[in-house]
Amino acid sequence: MAAVEVCPLEELPPGEMKVVPVSPLVSVGVYNVGGDLCALEDRCSHDDGPLCEGDFDAEEGTVVCPRHGATFDVRTGKALTPPAYQPVATFPVAVVNGIVTVTV
C-alpha cells in the first residue's frame, strides 16, 4: 500500500470532496464529512460506473451513483439502496504536515 497526496487540508473543508487518480485504472473519492475525512473507490459496485461523480450529501455522509441512483455511505462504503447491494472499498485517510493523504 502507498500513501497518495490529495491536497492541503484547507482545500478540503467540511462538505467538500475531491477525486484523486491513484493509477491509470483506479480513482478514489476523498470526502470531508463534518471534519471527518473518508475515502472510497470511485467505482459503483452495481455497474462499475464513476461513483464519485454523483451527488454528495455532506450532512448524511452519502453519495448517489449518477448512473442508476444507488446510494453509498462514504464512511463505510456500504451500499444503502438498490440497485447496488455490495459495498465499495474504503481507504485510510490521514493529514501529514497539513497535507491530506490516502493510503491505497
C-alpha positions as CSV (number, residue, x, y, z in Angstrom):
1,M,0.0,0.0,0.0
2,A,1.1,3.5,-0.8
3,A,0.2,6.9,0.5
4,V,-1.1,9.3,-2.2
5,E,-1.2,13.1,-1.6
6,V,-4.6,14.5,-2.1
7,C,-4.3,18.3,-1.3
8,P,-3.6,20.7,1.5
9,L,-6.3,20.3,4.3
10,E,-7.6,23.8,3.7
11,E,-8.5,22.9,0.2
12,L,-10.9,20.2,1.5
13,P,-13.2,21.9,4.0
14,P,-16.3,20.2,5.5
15,G,-18.9,19.4,2.9
16,E,-16.4,19.1,0.1
17,M,-14.9,16.2,-1.8
18,K,-12.1,15.6,-4.3
19,V,-11.5,12.7,-6.8
20,V,-7.9,11.6,-6.9
21,P,-6.4,9.3,-9.6
22,V,-4.2,6.7,-8.0
23,S,-3.4,4.6,-11.0
24,P,-4.5,4.6,-14.7
25,L,-7.4,2.4,-13.8
26,V,-8.3,3.5,-10.2
27,S,-9.5,6.7,-8.7
28,V,-10.6,7.5,-5.1
29,G,-13.1,10.0,-3.8
30,V,-11.9,11.8,-0.6
31,Y,-14.8,13.4,1.4
32,N,-14.9,15.7,4.3
33,V,-18.0,14.8,6.4
34,G,-18.1,17.4,9.2
35,G,-14.4,17.3,9.7
36,D,-14.1,13.5,9.3
37,L,-12.1,12.6,6.3
38,C,-13.2,9.5,4.4
39,A,-12.1,7.8,1.1
40,L,-13.8,5.3,-1.1
41,E,-13.2,3.8,-4.5
42,D,-14.6,5.8,-7.4
43,R,-16.5,2.7,-8.7
44,C,-20.1,1.8,-8.2
45,S,-20.4,-1.9,-7.1
46,H,-23.6,-2.2,-9.3
47,D,-22.1,-1.5,-12.7
48,D,-18.5,-0.2,-12.2
49,G,-19.6,3.4,-13.0
50,P,-17.9,6.6,-11.7
51,L,-19.5,6.7,-8.3
52,C,-17.8,9.9,-7.0
53,E,-19.3,12.0,-9.8
54,G,-22.6,11.6,-8.0
55,D,-24.3,13.9,-5.6
56,F,-22.6,14.1,-2.2
57,D,-24.9,14.8,0.8
58,A,-22.4,16.1,3.4
59,E,-25.0,16.0,6.3
60,E,-25.9,12.4,5.7
61,G,-22.4,11.3,4.6
62,T,-23.7,9.7,1.4
63,V,-23.0,9.7,-2.3
64,V,-25.5,8.8,-5.0
65,C,-24.3,7.0,-8.1
66,P,-25.1,9.2,-11.1
67,R,-25.9,6.2,-13.4
68,H,-28.7,4.3,-11.5
69,G,-29.1,6.1,-8.2
70,A,-27.6,3.6,-5.7
71,T,-26.7,5.4,-2.5
72,F,-23.5,4.6,-0.5
73,D,-22.2,5.6,2.9
74,V,-18.9,7.4,2.2
75,R,-17.6,6.5,5.7
76,T,-18.1,2.7,5.4
77,G,-18.6,2.1,1.7
78,K,-21.8,0.2,2.5
79,A,-24.5,0.2,-0.3
80,L,-27.6,1.7,1.2
81,T,-30.1,1.4,-1.6
82,P,-30.6,-0.8,-4.7
83,P,-29.6,-1.4,-7.4
84,A,-26.3,-1.8,-5.5
85,Y,-26.0,-4.5,-2.8
86,Q,-22.3,-4.9,-2.4
87,P,-20.1,-2.3,-0.6
88,V,-17.3,-0.4,-2.3
89,A,-13.7,-0.3,-1.0
90,T,-12.7,2.3,1.6
91,F,-9.2,3.6,2.3
92,P,-7.5,5.2,5.3
93,V,-7.1,9.0,5.2
94,A,-4.5,11.0,7.2
95,V,-3.3,14.5,7.4
96,V,0.5,14.7,7.3
97,N,2.1,18.1,7.8
98,G,-1.1,19.7,6.7
99,I,-1.5,17.5,3.6
100,V,-4.4,15.1,3.2
101,T,-3.1,11.7,2.1
102,V,-5.0,8.5,1.3
103,T,-3.4,5.0,1.6
104,V,-4.3,2.7,-1.3
